Amino acid sequence: MLRQLFVGASVTTCNVVIHALVTVVVIRVARAAVWRKTLHPWLGLASVMAAAALVLIVAHTLEVFVWSRAYMFVDAVSEGTDAFDFAFVNYTTLGYGDVTPVKEWRLLGPITAMNGVLLFGWSTAVLFEVLRKTIELQSWLASGRDG
């Protein structure tokens, strides 16, 4: 059990670092994008939100990939099982149940799910903050205080 917790904690830590770095990038790019002139403020808002969401989706996919490599490294999935598919099902808490880890690594599934739930919540908070700040900054710029 301790090995499972150690591996799970290590992969979770790696994914939290990835998510933290991506969050910083999303916020910096969103701030820079707001200062660009667009034909309509709503077009700028839509583009900032779409870009932020896409970058976060890429981050989640990378984090699933990290989980799949960990599963392969410790032989947590049976031969012939697609580790990436298994990691995705666990990370998103979809839980098809068609694939299960080998007995000695059963805790990795719930740990992966816990990691995914945490990072999806984090992404939701980032998207909401980008939306809020973008609207706030657009209002400030529209009021003529951009000088």
Backbone bond lengths (Angstrom), bond angles and torsions (degrees), N, CA, C in turn:
res aa  C-N    CA-C-N  psi(-1)  N-CA   C-N-CA  omega(-1)  CA-C   N-CA-C  phi
1 M - - - 1.445 - - 1.530 111.50 -
2 L 1.335 117.48 -38.16 1.455 120.14 -179.35 1.527 111.78 -64.17
3 R 1.341 116.56 -36.74 1.471 119.45 177.02 1.516 110.59 -62.20
4 Q 1.318 116.84 -42.49 1.469 121.00 179.45 1.526 110.45 -62.68
5 L 1.319 116.48 -44.40 1.463 120.08 179.28 1.530 111.59 -64.94
6 F 1.320 116.24 -39.11 1.466 120.01 178.51 1.526 110.92 -64.75
7 V 1.325 117.01 -48.18 1.472 120.68 179.39 1.526 109.55 -62.46
8 G 1.330 116.93 -45.96 1.456 120.60 179.70 1.516 112.46 -60.70
9 A 1.328 116.53 -43.55 1.465 120.71 179.06 1.519 111.09 -66.40
10 S 1.321 117.32 -37.27 1.470 120.87 179.57 1.524 111.43 -65.70
11 V 1.330 116.66 -46.47 1.466 120.30 179.98 1.529 110.11 -67.59
12 T 1.314 117.22 -40.25 1.457 120.80 177.61 1.523 110.57 -60.51
13 T 1.322 117.30 -44.06 1.465 121.38 178.13 1.519 110.99 -61.03
14 C 1.324 116.76 -44.39 1.466 121.22 177.42 1.524 110.37 -58.54
15 N 1.323 116.76 -44.17 1.463 120.70 -178.92 1.523 112.35 -69.36
16 V 1.313 117.88 -34.56 1.462 120.66 176.31 1.534 109.76 -64.88
17 V 1.318 116.87 -40.31 1.473 120.36 176.93 1.527 110.20 -63.46
18 I 1.327 117.46 -45.51 1.472 120.85 176.96 1.520 109.67 -56.85
19 H 1.320 116.90 -47.30 1.464 121.16 -177.20 1.524 111.66 -65.79
20 A 1.311 117.21 -37.79 1.463 120.87 177.64 1.530 110.62 -63.18
21 L 1.319 116.36 -45.06 1.469 120.14 179.26 1.530 111.25 -63.91
22 V 1.317 116.55 -43.18 1.463 120.45 179.28 1.533 110.27 -65.59
23 T 1.313 117.61 -38.19 1.463 121.10 177.74 1.523 110.75 -59.24
24 V 1.324 116.73 -44.88 1.464 120.89 178.54 1.530 110.25 -60.68
25 V 1.319 116.66 -44.00 1.471 120.63 178.92 1.526 110.78 -62.55
26 V 1.315 117.37 -46.41 1.465 121.34 -179.35 1.524 110.59 -59.04
27 I 1.313 117.19 -45.90 1.466 120.65 -178.72 1.518 111.29 -65.55
28 R 1.325 117.90 -42.49 1.475 120.57 -179.71 1.528 111.37 -66.16
29 V 1.325 116.47 -42.57 1.468 119.77 179.40 1.519 110.40 -67.21
30 A 1.318 117.23 -40.45 1.471 120.82 179.09 1.525 110.42 -62.29
31 R 1.305 117.18 -43.91 1.475 120.29 178.53 1.517 111.02 -61.46
32 A 1.319 116.81 -44.50 1.466 120.68 -179.39 1.521 110.89 -65.33
33 A 1.321 117.43 -38.95 1.464 121.66 -177.59 1.519 111.83 -66.72
34 V 1.306 117.90 -32.50 1.468 120.92 -178.95 1.520 111.05 -63.57
35 W 1.312 117.12 -32.60 1.464 120.70 -177.48 1.526 112.54 -75.27
36 R 1.329 118.05 -13.97 1.464 121.27 178.32 1.516 109.49 -75.92
37 K 1.301 115.83 139.99 1.469 120.92 179.47 1.533 109.10 -78.43
38 T 1.327 116.20 134.87 1.457 121.97 175.45 1.520 108.29 -127.64
39 L 1.325 115.81 164.45 1.464 119.87 179.60 1.521 111.43 -62.37
40 H 1.307 116.07 -40.52 1.456 121.32 -179.13 1.532 108.82 -135.07
41 P 1.329 117.45 137.88 1.469 119.22 178.88 1.528 112.97 -57.48
42 W 1.332 117.83 -34.73 1.463 119.95 -179.19 1.516 111.27 -66.58
43 L 1.360 116.76 -30.24 1.464 119.93 177.37 1.528 110.11 -68.20
44 G 1.319 116.26 -40.62 1.461 120.57 176.53 1.520 111.41 -63.34
45 L 1.336 115.22 -42.80 1.466 120.24 179.03 1.527 110.68 -63.10
46 A 1.311 116.76 -45.50 1.470 121.02 -179.70 1.524 110.93 -62.39
47 S 1.319 116.98 -41.41 1.467 119.61 -178.82 1.529 111.26 -68.68
48 V 1.326 116.94 -39.23 1.469 120.10 177.80 1.524 110.07 -63.54
49 M 1.322 116.85 -45.16 1.461 120.46 -178.31 1.538 111.45 -66.65
50 A 1.318 116.72 -41.86 1.468 120.18 179.35 1.527 110.48 -63.88
51 A 1.321 116.30 -44.42 1.465 119.81 179.51 1.529 110.91 -63.05
52 A 1.322 116.75 -43.51 1.465 120.50 179.59 1.529 110.69 -62.01
53 A 1.315 116.75 -44.97 1.467 120.64 -179.64 1.529 111.08 -63.50
54 L 1.318 117.05 -42.87 1.466 119.98 -179.69 1.523 111.94 -64.25
55 V 1.321 116.50 -41.36 1.462 119.66 178.83 1.532 110.02 -64.23
56 L 1.315 117.16 -40.38 1.462 120.21 178.41 1.527 111.61 -66.66
57 I 1.324 117.53 -35.92 1.469 120.50 176.72 1.524 110.25 -64.47
58 V 1.319 116.53 -40.84 1.467 120.26 176.69 1.532 109.90 -62.11
59 A 1.328 116.58 -41.15 1.469 120.21 178.43 1.527 110.75 -61.24
60 H 1.319 116.88 -44.94 1.470 119.74 179.45 1.531 111.01 -62.64
61 T 1.309 116.83 -39.57 1.468 120.30 178.68 1.529 110.28 -64.26
62 L 1.315 117.19 -40.55 1.460 121.05 176.19 1.530 110.75 -63.09
63 E 1.311 116.75 -40.02 1.461 120.66 179.39 1.530 111.51 -66.67
64 V 1.320 117.12 -37.33 1.472 120.44 174.44 1.527 109.41 -63.63
65 F 1.322 116.68 -40.65 1.464 121.28 177.85 1.530 110.38 -59.46
66 V 1.328 117.14 -42.66 1.473 120.86 178.35 1.528 109.93 -60.20
67 W 1.338 116.72 -43.73 1.462 119.51 176.88 1.528 111.26 -61.53
68 S 1.326 117.12 -42.68 1.467 119.46 -177.83 1.529 110.96 -63.78
69 R 1.338 117.27 -38.41 1.470 119.95 177.35 1.527 110.45 -65.62
70 A 1.329 116.27 -38.67 1.467 119.11 178.18 1.522 110.52 -64.31
71 Y 1.328 117.61 -42.41 1.468 121.06 177.32 1.525 110.14 -58.30
72 M 1.319 115.79 -43.70 1.468 119.56 -179.57 1.529 110.92 -67.81
73 F 1.320 116.94 -40.18 1.462 121.85 -177.71 1.531 112.11 -60.87
74 V 1.333 116.54 -39.72 1.473 119.64 -178.00 1.523 112.55 -97.90
75 D 1.337 116.83 5.73 1.472 121.68 -178.00 1.529 111.97 57.00
76 A 1.330 115.35 48.18 1.468 120.48 -178.36 1.522 112.58 -83.29
77 V 1.321 116.71 -15.07 1.467 119.79 -179.99 1.523 109.16 -115.76
78 S 1.307 115.32 148.51 1.460 121.01 -179.58 1.524 110.33 -66.36
79 E 1.315 115.45 154.41 1.462 120.54 177.61 1.530 109.34 -59.84
80 G 1.315 115.98 138.58 1.458 120.90 -178.75 1.520 113.17 89.41
81 T 1.325 117.56 -6.24 1.461 121.81 178.75 1.523 109.18 -89.13
82 D 1.307 116.16 136.98 1.460 120.92 177.56 1.526 108.41 -79.41
83 A 1.320 116.57 106.85 1.467 121.81 -176.02 1.531 111.54 -64.09
84 F 1.329 117.36 -34.59 1.464 120.34 -179.81 1.528 110.31 -66.88
85 D 1.322 116.45 -44.60 1.465 120.91 177.18 1.525 110.31 -61.29
86 F 1.306 116.76 -44.76 1.457 121.38 179.84 1.531 110.93 -62.35
87 A 1.335 116.54 -42.67 1.466 120.50 178.69 1.528 110.71 -64.18
88 F 1.334 116.84 -41.38 1.462 121.01 -179.94 1.524 111.12 -62.87
89 V 1.317 116.95 -43.77 1.466 121.44 -179.86 1.530 110.34 -62.52
90 N 1.321 116.76 -41.58 1.464 120.12 178.32 1.521 111.63 -70.27
91 Y 1.329 117.55 -47.03 1.463 123.12 -175.61 1.531 111.35 -60.19
92 T 1.320 116.27 -38.54 1.465 120.37 -178.76 1.524 111.93 -88.30
93 T 1.297 117.93 0.90 1.465 125.79 -177.43 1.522 112.20 58.33
94 L 1.326 116.78 25.21 1.455 121.22 178.76 1.522 110.82 -65.08
95 G 1.319 116.22 -45.92 1.449 121.49 172.72 1.514 116.60 62.62
96 Y 1.324 117.52 51.84 1.468 119.56 175.90 1.512 112.26 -54.48
97 G 1.328 116.14 -41.53 1.450 120.17 -178.89 1.514 113.62 85.11
98 D 1.343 117.47 1.62 1.464 119.96 179.67 1.523 112.19 -75.74
99 V 1.323 117.03 -20.62 1.458 121.75 177.72 1.520 107.30 -128.79
100 T 1.303 116.36 134.00 1.459 120.74 176.14 1.521 108.47 -126.97
101 P 1.319 116.58 152.21 1.464 118.66 178.65 1.523 110.55 -72.01
102 V 1.313 114.87 164.46 1.462 118.32 174.78 1.527 107.98 -63.64
103 K 1.306 116.55 153.51 1.467 122.33 -170.09 1.529 113.91 -52.55
104 E 1.308 117.40 -42.86 1.473 119.33 -175.22 1.534 113.74 -73.92
105 W 1.325 117.36 -3.52 1.473 121.00 179.12 1.533 112.56 -124.57
106 R 1.300 118.04 23.98 1.478 121.51 -175.51 1.521 114.58 -63.41
107 L 1.308 118.31 -25.68 1.468 120.02 179.96 1.529 113.01 -70.98
108 L 1.328 117.64 -19.39 1.467 119.24 -177.88 1.525 112.25 -64.86
109 G 1.323 118.05 -31.96 1.466 120.43 178.06 1.523 112.24 -60.61
110 P 1.329 117.97 -55.04 1.463 119.19 178.26 1.527 113.35 -64.14
111 I 1.325 117.70 -34.14 1.470 119.92 177.68 1.524 109.38 -65.51
112 T 1.335 116.45 -41.28 1.466 120.43 176.69 1.523 110.53 -60.95
113 A 1.320 117.09 -43.96 1.462 121.44 179.38 1.524 111.10 -62.45
114 M 1.321 116.52 -42.66 1.460 120.55 178.68 1.528 110.09 -61.89
115 N 1.314 117.22 -41.34 1.457 122.45 177.47 1.525 110.74 -62.51
116 G 1.331 116.74 -45.08 1.460 120.56 179.74 1.516 112.52 -63.26
117 V 1.322 117.11 -44.38 1.468 120.65 179.17 1.526 110.13 -59.98
118 L 1.322 116.52 -45.85 1.465 120.71 179.52 1.526 110.79 -59.50
119 L 1.332 116.65 -47.14 1.463 119.62 -175.40 1.525 112.54 -74.43
120 F 1.323 118.41 -29.86 1.470 119.97 173.43 1.524 110.27 -67.35
121 G 1.318 116.81 -39.93 1.461 120.09 175.98 1.517 111.47 -62.99
122 W 1.317 115.93 -41.15 1.456 122.01 178.41 1.534 109.04 -61.71
123 S 1.321 117.06 -45.34 1.469 121.11 179.35 1.530 111.27 -61.40
124 T 1.317 116.45 -40.24 1.460 120.29 178.14 1.524 110.05 -61.45
125 A 1.325 116.44 -43.08 1.464 120.51 178.18 1.525 111.15 -63.43
126 V 1.333 116.74 -40.53 1.474 120.61 178.97 1.526 109.97 -63.64
127 L 1.324 117.35 -46.59 1.472 120.44 -179.91 1.529 111.16 -61.42
128 F 1.311 116.67 -42.14 1.460 119.81 179.28 1.527 110.31 -64.23
129 E 1.323 117.66 -41.85 1.465 120.85 -179.62 1.529 111.20 -67.89
130 V 1.325 117.28 -39.53 1.465 120.18 176.23 1.524 109.89 -61.84
131 L 1.315 117.23 -44.19 1.458 121.79 177.67 1.526 110.89 -59.77
132 R 1.314 116.38 -49.50 1.465 121.78 -178.20 1.526 111.61 -61.28
133 K 1.319 115.78 -47.64 1.464 120.31 -178.18 1.522 111.87 -68.70
134 T 1.321 117.30 -36.63 1.464 120.31 179.11 1.527 110.24 -64.66
135 I 1.317 116.60 -45.55 1.469 120.20 178.04 1.528 110.24 -62.47
136 E 1.314 116.38 -43.31 1.460 121.30 179.54 1.526 111.27 -60.81
137 L 1.319 117.09 -46.19 1.457 121.33 -179.00 1.527 111.41 -68.39
138 Q 1.343 116.71 -39.66 1.471 119.46 177.44 1.518 110.52 -62.37
139 S 1.300 117.99 -39.75 1.471 121.58 177.89 1.515 110.25 -64.60
140 W 1.306 116.47 -41.88 1.462 121.24 179.45 1.525 110.33 -63.98
141 L 1.330 116.97 -44.45 1.473 121.09 179.19 1.542 110.84 -65.20
142 A 1.320 116.59 -39.88 1.467 121.14 -179.11 1.524 111.87 -66.49
143 S 1.321 116.47 -26.00 1.461 119.78 -178.82 1.528 111.54 -78.46
144 G 1.329 117.38 -1.86 1.461 121.23 174.91 1.514 114.67 89.79
145 R 1.306 117.80 15.32 1.471 120.83 -178.10 1.524 111.83 -96.76
146 D 1.304 117.10 21.61 1.475 118.45 -177.17 1.515 112.60 -87.20
147 G 1.279 119.35 12.93 1.460 121.68 -178.95 1.430 110.81 -101.52
